[in-house]
């Protein structure tokens, strides 16, 4: 967001219920990707931002949200950073995470993810920051979002016609380059309006491992949308 702000583009950062600083609301159903997309649409409407002026950007599971938004709205553009591609193998991975967190808390994730999910370029400071982010997550929220990924249906990429930029980590094991290439191929806009940028030596935490490259790529993408 810093690159976009410096270039004069206003941005809105959105927390999903149960993630970051946002708590799950008592008595409400756990989030799904449809409900998250609806929340984004409601926020955009509340802020009186025309949906056709919006460039929606999402990382990891946020890529599912952006794809859903793009498939049912005429966005100015869509940016997917290490997007998760829903598939049967994902259910097993994230159901296993749920069991681990239920038994051992977020410490279990903080011990493994900073090492397993980063690329060869990641330094110790970046890994420590990722660990701190994981430990700041509330257990119930993390479990709810893991369940959402495990149950996720594949968005209708062919119905998304906005210009597209995918930023993929060369060493991303969670969202491998091949998955990003499959999304790129399926996306419904003209081939000239969609592109993929692969970051060498980067794993799944693109915005931490290669912040300047991600920011520059997004700024370049947005600047060409007119």
N, C-alpha and C positions, 0 to 999 in steps of 0.2 A: 504493500500500500504506500510505502514511503516514496518509491519511484513515481507512482501515479500521482500522488499529492504534489510532489515537486514539479511535475509536468503540468499541473493545473487541473487534474481530474479529481472530482469529489468521489469519495468512496464510503460505503456503509459496510461495517463488519457485523456479521450475524452469528450469534452463538446458538447452537442447537440446545434444546432442553436436555439437561443432564451432562452437558459438555462445557468445558471452560469454566466461566463464572456463573453459568445459568443452571439452576437446579430443576429437577423434575418437579412438576406441580403436583401436590398431594391430591389424590382422588382422580387424576386424569390417566388416560391410557398411555402406554409407552409410545414413543415416537416411531413412526414409519416414514419411509421416504415420500409417500404421498402427503402425509401430514406436515412434514418439514417443508416440502415444496409449497404447500398451501400457506404455511406461515410466512414464507418468503414473499409470496404474492400479496399477502395481506399487509406486510410491512411496506412493500413498495407502494401499494395503494394508499396506505396511511400517510406516507411521506409525500404523496402527490407527485410521484415520479412516473412519467409515461413509460410503460413496460418496453416500448420500442426503442427507448433511449438507454436501456440497461445492458451493460456487459456483465454477465454473471460468471463468476470464477469460483471454482471449488476444488479442494484438495482431497484426495483419497475417496472416502465415502461421499464427500461433497460433490465429487464428480457425478455421482448418481443423481443428486439433487439438481445439478445444473442441466443434465441431460433431460430430466423430466420437465424442467422449466422450459427448455428450448423446444421440446416436442409438442408443447401445447401453447406456446407464446411466440410472438415474433420479436425475439431479442435482437439488440444491435450486434451482439457477439457472445460467444461462449468460450470460456477458458477452462480446460481440464488439466489439473496438475496431479500426476500419478493417480489417475482415476481407477477406482475399483470396478472391475467388470463382473457383475453377478453371474455365478456359475455354481454347479453342484458342489465342487470341491471347497468353495468358500464357506458353505454351511458347516462342514466338518471342522474347518480351521477355527471359525469363530464360536461354534458351540464348545469346542475344547477350551478356548480362552475364557468363556463364561464359567465353566467348571473350575478352572484354575483360580480365577479371581474370587469366586465364591468361597473357595477353600483357603486361599492364601492372601487375598487382598491385592491392592495395586502394586505392592512391593514386588510381587512375582513378575509383573510386566516390566517394572522399572529395572529389574536385574537383567532381563534378556533383550528387550526391544532395542535399547540404544546401541547394542552391539550387533544384533542380528539383522536389524532393518535399515542400517546405514550403509553407505558405500565406502570404498577404499579411500576417498578423499576426506571423509569426516574426521575431525580432530577431537581431542579429549574434551575440550570446552563445549563443542556442539553436542557431544554425547551426554555430557553432564546436564546440559540444558534440557535435552529430551527427557532424561531421567526425572528432572524436576517437574516438567510438564505432566508426565505420567503420574507422579506421586500427588500432584495437585488435583487430579481427577477424583470425583466421588465414585465409590464402588457401584452404587445403584445406577448411576447415569452411564457409566462405562458398560455395564452389563446390558442395559436397555439398548444401547447403540450397537453392541455386538450382536444382539438378537435381531435388530433391524437389518443388519448386513446379512446375517445367516438366512433370513427369510426374504431377502430382496428379490424382486423380479427384474429382469433385464429391461431397461427403458427402451422405448421405441426410437432408436437412433435414426432410423430412416425418415421419421417424421420431424426431425430437427433440421431446420433449413438455415439457421443463422451461421455466419462465418465462424470458423472453429480454429482454435489453437490448442494443441495438446503438448504439455511439457512432461517428458518422461525421463526417469532416471535410468541410466544404462545398467545399473546394478540393482535395480528395484526388484525384490523378490515377491513383495506383496502385490504389486501391480506391474508385472513385467512388460517390457516394450512390446512384445507380441500382442498383449491384450489391448494396449493403446492403439496399435496398428489396426486391429480388428474394429475398434470403435471408429477410427478415422475412415476406414473403408465403408462402414455402414452408415456414417453420418449423411444426412439427406441433402446437404448443399452441394453446389458445383465444386469439382475438384480444385479449381483455382482459388476457392475461398476457404480451403481447409489445409492445415499444415501441422506437422509434428516437429518438435524440437527435442532432441535427445541430449541429456547432460552427461558427459563422461564422468565415470567414477562416483556417481551419485546414486544413493539408495532411495528409500521411500520418504525421507524427510527433506524434500527438495528445498522448501523455504528456509530451512535452517542450514542445510549442507551447502547450498548454492544460492543464497539470498539475492545477491546482486544480479546473477544470471537470470533468475526467475523474474525479478523486477524489470530488468531491461527487456526481456522477451515479451512480457505483458505490455509494457509501455509501447514497444514497437508495434505490437498487434493492435492495440487500441488506437494508436495514431493513424493507422491506415484504414480505419473503419469509416472515416468521414463524419 
